[in-house]
Amino acid sequence: MKWLSSSRFNDLLTSLTGPANHPKPIFAYGFRPFFWLIPWVLTVNVFLWVAFWTGWWPVSFPSSPLNWHIYELLFGITSGMMAAFIMTAVPEFFEGTPPVNGRTLFGLVALWLAGRLAFWGIDVIGVYGVAIIHLAFLPYVLWLVGKPIFTDPLKRQWGLALAYGLIVFCQALFFAAEAEWVPLSSFAVLQASVGAFMILVLVAVRRIATQSINEWFQQEHIDDRFMARPPAYNLAVFSLAVSTLTELLFPGNSAQAWLNLAVMAALFNTLNDFFRTDTFILKFPTVWPIMTLLTLFGAGYGLMGWDALQENVQMSAHFRHFLTMGALGLAYFIVLMVVSHIHTGRPLTRLGWLKFGVVLITVATLIRGLVIPAFPEMQNELYVLAGLLWTGAFIGYWWRYHTWLTQPRADGLPG
């Protein structure tokens, strides 16, 4: 017990994070430790689930394994991305706001990792134990960074905060459904949560597109300005919200097909922004990956809408992977790449792995969403192939960028 004395514990924390006034680079900014860990957590999760679904690794869960598979890859992984994104964005959006770093950041990482372990130990600590650990994470992040957002008289980032709040609500609703506190199935809540995450993806994509393209204009000394138009994205968010609520509250409703097709049309409409500048921007490295994301996003809803109009198809579960593996996976990957360049003080050049990674994720999505249902006799082999391609993009990112995350900024600035 002497080892747990405050002085020894403080010494241990100092050795891990550095002194409070000068933290080590890995704990100097919110994105650094999460981006270092997420590729490996993703890879381990994907292949544990591949081993489970193919029967190579039997494991028991207190309720539907499918529910917990969806939950972990939605809320578990994305919560780390969300924390990294907002802790990095707030000091940039609001000048003078100090970043979350040092011991506080270390504690957040430890809490997030505890959630990942709690998920696999659910048979030991139970659903309530998992809920307590998981539900503590994002509210704590919002408490740390939310003050400048909510006190801003211009309300510039309220949409981002509301999207985060929506995710926390969906997460709490899932656990309430698991505990039978509400008359909803936990699977239905997870399906609705996919829609909530898609809204978050749209909010993030709009900001990433605007920032990264204008950053490139500045680097290339181009006198132009790109703006992802709010009306197009607001229409897409509204369509998504209506479709998601209808699926949750009125399952099997005949209007669902047309609502999904409306979402597809609204998403494809956002692609027009990339043709509204005087400069030909399709050659810029982040533009076609973002367009690919929006295309897979829209195609997923379009295919689910088409499926709902057919009597003998019923492949909506496969098509939904266009949203999760495709749109959400590409959102993960693009955020990792763009933030790792901008916030380590490097220009948005040398993005060769971005192109290759987008191809890997897209091909994996097509295999999972289209090829596996077409060739069910080969599903085990195709599951493995899709998992290798999808996680390969993230492991390649780690291999290429992990040293940037553990070293000071290249431009000498703090962060």
Secondary structure by P-SEA (a helix, b strand, c coil): cccccaaaaaaaaaaacccccccccccccccccccccaaaaaaaaaaaaaaaaaccbbbbccccaaaaaaaaaacaaaaaaaaaaaaaccccccccccccccaaaaaaaaaaaaaaaaaaacccccaaaaaaaaaacaaaaaaacccccccccccccaaaaaaaaaaaaaaaaaaaaaaccccccaaaaaaaaaaaaaaaaaaaaaaaaaaaaaaaaaaacccccccccaaaaaaaaaaaaaaaaaaaccccccaaaaaaaaaaaaaaaacccccccccccccccaaaaaaaaaaaaaaaaaaaaaaaacccccccccccccccccaaaaaaaaaaaaaaaaaaccccccaaaaaaaaaaaaaaaaaacccccccccaaaaaaaaaaaaaaaaaaaaaaaccccccccccccccc
